[in-house]
Amino acid sequence: MSASNEQPVSSAGGGNIDGTVAEQTQSPQDEPVQPADAEVSDISGNVTSSASVFAPRVIDDTQPLLTVTGVQRSFAVGGEQLHVLKGIDMSLYPMQLVMLKGRSGSGKTTLLNLIGGLDQPDQGEISFMGHPFHRCSDDQRTQIRRRQLGFIFQSFALMPLLSAWENVELALRMANVPRSEWKRRATHCLDLVGLAKRMHHRPFELSGGEQQRVAIAKAIAHRPHLLLADEPTAELDSQMGAQVMAVFRDIIQTEQVTICMTTHDPTIMEVADHVFEMVDGKFINT
Ligand SMILES: Nc1ncnc2c1ncn2[C@@H]1O[C@H](COP(=O)(O)OP(=O)(O)OP(=O)(O)O)[C@@H](O)[C@H]1O
């Protein structure tokens, strides 16, 4: 499916950040144009329109999907404050592949956790799809994570007793995707990552690169707007790492997703749209 850029209305696909339908306050002539097949769902991601939850999105790639402004984060360690993030500013635009690089301990994972709503900043703001993510309650952030975000980890994080297909189907169930969509969507996602012929294999029957591709299929199954990946190629050899990056490039186009990942690998950085380099809790050369 290709992006329609003809009507730059809302990157949120017509609904609120958590999937709810926005209350209309505009006069009829000012109302945003709602594409007939746009996704519309409630806070839990249950579809409330007759349209497929996986219909094409209207993308405005001139507006950032996410902005981070003046973000700081410290942790109390041994009675002292460890100042990890010291004022981070960044923007992620739709359908970009953005990488965070930096030495071990520089704060990359801490930032990824804040962007993904797994943690909250001590200071600063995080705006996701135009909404103040940093001011959301834990419950709201959980709902937003389920609906709009996907996560990929170094260690794949698959259920060992389930097949590739069942792993992806589980992600769809957990995201409250309608049951009628499971079969088609799980098959489609595994096809996208090049595993059409391995769908019924369990993780131990797959190579590391194939397992990571199942993890990608699982992370995009509910069709998030933003995919966050913490060192997704660290466990893979260079050929498998390159395959994962090719899959990332493909799904940015086919799924209209934005990807933000951490990496130490300079060869992988060559395919990024933008690389942020973190040194001691700050970006340099942005
Ligand atoms: N919850 C926490 N409590 C205390 N210290 C923490 C916590 N989370 C992270 N830190 C510390 O913050 C610093 C940055 O950690 P972070 O994991 O963000 O670095 P990183 O750049 O991702 O490193 P790596 O490349 O090794 O994964 C480290 O010194 C780490 O020990």
The ligand as a Tripos MOL2 file, in Angstrom:
@<TRIPOS>MOLECULE
LIG
   31    33     1     0     0
SMALL
NO_CHARGES

@<TRIPOS>ATOM
      1 N1         16.8290    2.9780   36.0350 N.pl3     1 LIG1
      2 C1         18.0830    3.3710   36.2010 C.ar      1 LIG1
      3 N2         18.5810    3.5620   37.4460 N.ar      1 LIG1
      4 C2         19.8450    3.9780   37.6210 C.ar      1 LIG1
      5 N3         20.7150    4.2420   36.6150 N.ar      1 LIG1
      6 C3         20.2700    4.0690   35.3760 C.ar      1 LIG1
      7 C4         18.9480    3.6360   35.0960 C.ar      1 LIG1
      8 N4         18.7950    3.5670   33.7540 N.ar      1 LIG1
      9 C5         19.9790    3.9270   33.2040 C.ar      1 LIG1
     10 N5         20.8570    4.2430   34.1880 N.ar      1 LIG1
     11 C6         22.2260    4.7010   33.9700 C.3       1 LIG1
     12 O1         22.1980    5.7090   32.9930 O.3       1 LIG1
     13 C7         23.3560    5.6610   32.1800 C.3       1 LIG1
     14 C8         22.9300    5.5990   30.7200 C.3       1 LIG1
     15 O2         22.3340    4.3230   30.4850 O.3       1 LIG1
     16 P1         21.7400    3.9310   29.0640 P.3       1 LIG1
     17 O3         21.2940    2.5090   29.1720 O.co2     1 LIG1
     18 O4         20.7450    4.9330   28.6600 O.co2     1 LIG1
     19 O5         23.0220    4.0390   28.1200 O.3       1 LIG1
     20 P2         23.2260    3.5570   26.6260 P.3       1 LIG1
     21 O6         23.8300    4.7010   25.8850 O.co2     1 LIG1
     22 O7         21.9690    3.0000   26.0860 O.co2     1 LIG1
     23 O8         24.3110    2.3970   26.8030 O.3       1 LIG1
     24 P3         24.4880    1.0180   25.9610 P.3       1 LIG1
     25 O9         25.0060    1.4360   24.6040 O.co2     1 LIG1
     26 O10        25.5090    0.2740   26.7620 O.co2     1 LIG1
     27 O11        23.1700    0.3300   25.9170 O.co2     1 LIG1
     28 C9         24.1580    4.4540   32.6490 C.3       1 LIG1
     29 O12        25.1760    4.9070   33.4950 O.3       1 LIG1
     30 C10        23.1380    3.6350   33.4030 C.3       1 LIG1
     31 O13        23.7440    2.8860   34.4210 O.3       1 LIG1
@<TRIPOS>BOND
     1     1     2 1
     2     2     3 ar
     3     2     7 ar
     4     3     4 ar
     5     4     5 ar
     6     5     6 ar
     7     6     7 ar
     8     6    10 ar
     9     7     8 ar
    10     8     9 ar
    11     9    10 ar
    12    10    11 1
    13    11    12 1
    14    11    30 1
    15    12    13 1
    16    13    14 1
    17    13    28 1
    18    14    15 1
    19    15    16 1
    20    16    17 2
    21    16    18 1
    22    16    19 1
    23    19    20 1
    24    20    21 2
    25    20    22 1
    26    20    23 1
    27    23    24 1
    28    24    25 2
    29    24    26 1
    30    24    27 1
    31    28    29 1
    32    28    30 1
    33    30    31 1
@<TRIPOS>SUBSTRUCTURE
     1 LIG1         1 GROUP 0 **** ****
